[in-house]
Amino acid sequence: MSLTGTYHRTLDEKQRLAVPKKLRDGLLAEKEPMLFVAPETDRALTLYSPSEFSRRAEKLEQLSSHLATVRNYQRLYYSQAEQVELDAQGRIRLPERLMAFAGVDQEVVLLGVHDHVEIWERARWNRFLEQYGDEFDKMANEAFG
């Protein structure tokens, strides 16, 4: 089942983020309280289940590693990605380096995006909506042909 929805959250003083139950249930099909948080395009962060993170790793492995851009991307991606554990209240602690990458302070938006969850700094997400919201029909036509 695809992950969907938009959820506004505030990080607490310990940089913990409460992941909504609907998203947790979708991500934790394996029933392990572990997720992976990684850098994403557009200065967002991504939450993956362990199995989705492995599938992404397999896709990256298939890329031509003799290209400098591929090697550099893999270095940046894997050096920043981190396994995080959900606590009993369904919270994760965001690593400081990833918060800096995404410009996250306290106010975030979580987006269910099919097989992963994106974490956006709230003002950045609002700018994204302003910039691309009116192009929804055009993007849909391009995506579906």
C-alpha positions in Angstrom: 0.0 0.0 0.0 1.3 3.4 -0.9 2.3 6.0 1.7 0.2 9.1 1.4 -0.7 12.3 3.2 0.8 15.6 4.6 1.6 15.9 8.3 2.8 19.1 10.1 5.1 18.4 13.0 7.4 20.2 15.4 10.7 18.7 16.6 11.2 18.7 20.4 14.2 20.0 22.2 16.1 16.7 21.7 15.6 16.8 17.9 13.0 14.1 18.1 10.3 13.8 15.5 7.0 12.1 16.1 6.2 9.9 13.0 2.4 9.7 12.5 1.0 6.2 13.1 -0.3 5.8 9.6 3.2 6.4 8.2 4.9 4.3 10.8 2.5 1.4 10.0 3.3 1.7 6.3 7.1 1.9 6.9 7.3 -0.8 9.5 5.9 -3.8 7.6 8.8 -5.8 9.0 7.7 -4.8 12.5 11.3 -3.7 13.4 11.5 -0.3 15.1 14.3 0.7 12.7 14.2 3.1 9.8 16.8 4.8 7.6 16.9 8.6 7.3 18.9 9.9 4.3 19.4 13.1 2.3 17.0 13.7 -0.6 16.9 16.0 -3.6 15.5 19.5 -3.1 17.2 19.6 0.4 14.6 17.3 1.9 15.2 14.2 4.0 13.8 10.7 3.4 12.7 8.0 5.7 12.9 4.4 4.3 12.0 1.1 5.8 15.1 -1.3 5.9 13.8 -3.2 2.9 13.2 0.0 0.8 16.7 1.3 1.8 18.2 -2.1 0.6 16.2 -1.9 -2.7 17.6 1.6 -3.2 21.1 0.4 -2.5 20.7 -2.3 -5.1 19.6 0.3 -7.7 22.6 2.4 -6.8 24.9 -0.6 -7.1 23.8 -1.1 -10.7 24.9 2.4 -11.7 28.2 2.7 -13.4 30.7 3.3 -10.6 33.4 4.4 -13.0 31.6 7.8 -13.4 32.9 10.3 -10.9 29.4 11.8 -10.4 28.0 8.4 -9.4 30.9 7.7 -7.0 30.6 11.2 -5.5 26.8 10.8 -5.1 27.3 7.4 -3.3 29.9 8.9 -1.0 27.7 11.8 -0.1 24.5 9.7 0.2 25.8 6.9 2.3 28.0 9.0 4.5 25.0 11.1 5.5 22.4 8.3 5.7 21.8 6.8 9.1 19.8 4.1 10.7 17.4 5.5 13.4 15.3 3.7 16.0 11.7 4.5 16.8 11.1 4.9 20.5 8.0 3.7 22.3 6.2 7.0 21.4 6.9 6.6 17.7 9.6 9.2 17.6 13.0 9.3 15.8 15.9 11.5 16.5 17.1 13.4 13.5 20.9 13.5 13.2 22.2 17.1 13.4 24.2 16.9 10.1 21.0 15.9 8.3 19.0 18.7 10.0 21.7 21.1 8.7 21.5 19.7 5.2 17.7 20.2 5.1 17.7 23.5 6.9 15.5 22.0 9.6 15.1 23.8 12.8 11.8 22.8 14.4 8.9 23.1 12.0 8.7 20.3 9.5 6.3 18.7 7.1 6.2 14.9 6.5 5.0 13.7 3.1 3.9 10.2 2.3 5.4 9.6 -1.2 4.5 6.0 -2.2 7.4 3.9 -0.8 9.0 6.5 1.5 8.4 9.5 3.6 9.9 12.9 2.9 10.8 15.4 5.6 10.8 19.0 4.6 11.5 22.2 6.5 8.1 23.8 6.6 8.9 27.1 4.9 10.8 25.3 2.1 7.8 23.0 1.5 5.5 26.0 1.3 7.8 27.6 -1.3 7.8 24.3 -3.2 4.0 24.3 -3.2 3.9 28.0 -4.4 6.3 27.2 -7.2 4.9 24.0 -8.5 1.3 23.7 -7.2 -0.1 25.4 -10.3 1.7 23.0 -12.6 0.0 19.9 -11.2 -2.0 19.2 -14.4 1.0 19.6 -16.6 3.1 17.3 -14.4 0.3 14.7 -14.4 0.1 14.8 -18.2 3.9 14.3 -18.5 4.0 11.6 -15.9 1.1 9.6 -17.5 1.8 10.5 -21.1 
